[in-house]
């Protein structure tokens, strides 16, 4: 008799060069908008104040939105991946059954092969932008179609997925373990 399996794992995305460039670009744009709004002071003193408040909030919102976490949930073979933005909002990226997995493996070893792969949706939910130490799964999802998922699971997540995978695929990936 099989017991219920439930594993959750959360990964905080590390700040990459794209994040730094985005923050820098938004900050520069915000500074330019504030500088331009100061010239509107003779027309109406209230307009620059409102523009400055709006720009400061907008810059804060965009920069803080770059703070991402990904949550992987495995429940009796059902795999769900959520994106959490600055701990203020959550969005389900994909969900599928482990039986629907067509391919799985280490991402860095297979990155070149995966670039030519035709999929309906690619979801990059890994800890780093380059996918270092990440795994990939290609699976059919009702919501997202044939999906390439790049993620950074721990050993517990991998062990929770194994019993629900197709036997041949499991043997091909993990051997007799």
C-alpha positions, 0 to 999 in steps of 0.5 A, a space after each residue: 500500500 502506497 502512502 500519500 506523498 506531499 513535498 513542497 520546496 521553495 527557491 529564491 531566484 538569485 539576482 542576475 545581470 538582467 535584474 541589475 540592468 533592469 533596476 538601473 534602467 528604471 532608476 535612471 528613467 525615474 530620475 529623468 522623469 523627476 528632473 523633468 517634472 521639476 520644470 513644471 513647478 511654475 505651471 502648477 506646484 501640485 503636478 510635480 509633487 504628484 509626478 514625483 510620488 508616482 515615479 518613486 512608487 513606480 520605481 519601487 514597484 518595478 524593482 521589488 517585482 524582480 524579487 522572485 521565488 518559485 515554489 514546487 509542490 508535488 502531491 501524489 504525482 501532481 506537480 505544480 510550479 508557482 511564481 511568487 513576486 516579492 511575497 505579494 502575489 502568487 501565480 501558477 506557472 504550470 501543473 501536470 501529472 508525473 505520468 505526463 513527463 516525456 523527458 527529464 534530466 540535468 539542464 546544463 548537460 542538455 541545454 543545447 539539445 533543448 534549444 532545438 526542441 519544439 514546445 508550446 511553452 518554456 517556463 524557467 523557474 530555476 534559481 539562476 538565469 543560466 540554469 546551473 544545477 537545474 533540472 528540466 522536464 518536458 511534460 504535457 499539461 492541460 493548461 500549458 500544452 507541451 511544456 519545457 520546465 527548467 527548475 531547481 529541485 532538491 533531492 526530496 522533490 526528485 524522490 517524490 516524482 520518481 514513484 509516479 513516473 513511467 517505469 521505462 523513463 525512470 529507468 532511463 534517467 535514474 537507472 535501477 535506483 
